[in-house]
Amino acid sequence: IWAAYPVRMLIGTDGAKGTATSSVAKSRVLLVHGIADSAASMRVLQKRLARDGRESLAISLMPGDGSVSLEVLSLQLRDYVRDHFSPDERFDLVGFSMGGLVCRHYVQILRGSRRVDRLVTISTPNHGTLLAFLNRRVGCKEMRPGSDFLRRLNRDCSALHDINVTSFWTPWDLIILPAKSSRMPVGMNREISTL
């Protein structure tokens, strides 16, 4: 889905809360992949970001197969940020599918909102997906509608109010069921009318 859209739509160059700032335009972008994937899946987006003058990094969450809690993966994200960004450096965070939930946990629960200017989720099961009932792995259980993990994220979104949040979703999503489950409770929800 994301590969079909211009990078400026995904990341943009406008600052937090829609004001233009050069510091945000120069912020590095950290990309977080979805389930059963790795940083390699983000190469297309990285190339497009580079063409638009944006430096990006992509993390490989291990294991990324749903066999560990999304909380464990968000700790990996926190450690990656600590190891690859200076302590006062702010950045943009983009998460695809499960990666979006890992990003939200980092921002909301691990207080990553102090570092993040913009959070973009793409086809993320923000309210769960019925397909997660087909897998008994702990990370998949956390992606089920009504899971404790999702209730905690959606109960208190106050940490998201201080950053620019955009959720891209499509009514044609065949993985996030129902598709509207990808919409965020805060920020801007942008519908993509393609698969």
Disulfide bonds with the S-S distance in Angstrom:
none
